Amino acid sequence: MVNWLIKPFTMFAIAWFFLMVVFEPFIAPQLASEYLAGAILLGAAPCTAMVFVWSYLTKGDAAYTLVQVSLNDIIMLFAFAPIVVFLLGISDIQVPWDTVLLSVALYIVIPLTAGYLTRRTLIARNGQRWYDEVFIKRLGPVTPAALIVTLVLLFAFQGEVILNNPLHIVLIAVPLIIQTFLIFFLAYGWARLWKVRHCIAAPGAMIGASNFFELAVAAAIALFGLQSGAALATVVGVLVEVPLMLVLVRIANNTRDRFPA
């Protein structure tokens, strides 16, 4: 509920308030609209990769994290495009449906399908034990390496823009930071109210607070261009997410005793 019925709309409301109203004297209207579009793309895509790291750091239930991420992926197949088009439409930003759907296909459908087929094929050919003890261990280092390469490329493409617009980076970061803390404490507090175990509450809150930034960046570039304000906003999302999530990991670990064992 937090991921899909609350998060996209609070991101829109918070980003619109700050970028279009509070910071209006500092940002040109067209650029502010592009920044808002980038924030919307981030808000409509809950995390599917880095959350495994946050779950591990908070001693979260690995099985729960996997199921939640898988569920988010499935929902995202159907919900990401309508939510993005709807919220952009409210912002008077018109985008082609086919481009949004193409981003979903490239960054969700194809990887999800490839992973499923790979697993089924390799287990059928070599057995479950070989898959778990040989293939997965060999594949393990590839994931963090690919993530690091992705981050390096993102900042390489946007490095000049970031250095030339330090004030705008700060202004974009403000609503993103507020949104991250709001969603975390909403989900975390809800879990505590329901007396959910900490190993479920922590990763559950982390999933909503963090974003599927690879999809958001790719969609922003496809819809608005590599040098657009929307692309810059999504990259700022990447820039602030890691330190923010580490702070939330610290908070979660320090409040472990307030949850059932």
Phi, psi and omega in degrees: 000317179296316183297320192244333181261347182240305190305310182301327186276327174291323176299314178301312184295314182293314181295317179299316182299314184282313186284327184261342184242295186296315184264013184304324178293341187257347185232131177298144185306316181296318180292321178298321178296321179291320176298318178299318179299318178297319178296321178298317179298322177292317183293335182270006184228090177294157189296144177228356183235296184297340182298335176295326176292313181296322178297316179298318183290337178258010182056043180284163178288114185296322181294317177299314181301317180297316180295317180296317178296317179298318178296319177299319178300315181294315179297321182298329178305324186253336188260332187300307184298310180299319180295315181297312181297320180296310183290324175294323178297319176299328180275007182063032176245112182267128179230150179287133178302319187296328179290320178295315180296324177297320178298319178297317180296316184289323190252355176235304186297309183296311178298320181296316180294317180298318179296317180297312182294321178299313180299311182298317183293313184290322178293319179295327184274320188241352179094157183296320183296315179298320181298314183286319190265340181247299186297311183298321180293323177290326182282339186311308183293342183293321185298304179297325179297316179296322179295318179296317178299318178301314180297317179299315180295319179302311182287332176295317181289329184254004186303313182295319180296318180297315181292329182275349184227057184298323179296317180295326178298316179295317182295321177294322185293330185303303179295329179293321179293315180299316180300317182299312180292321180300310183293321179299308185290332175295310180291319182292317178293322177299316179297320179294321178298324180273004178059041176283144179298150183298324182294346174259317184298316184296303179295328178299317178289325180294323181299316180288324184288328181265171189232155173277075191292334178299316178293316181298315179296314181298317179294320179297317179293318181294322185276322190238347179105157186295325184263015184282163175294328179296316178297319179297318180298320179292325178291323174299324175302318176295318184299319184269341188295313186298308179297324178296316182292327176294324175296317180292326174300316179298317179297315180298317180292328181281348181246017183301324185288354178271359181244158175300149181292000000 
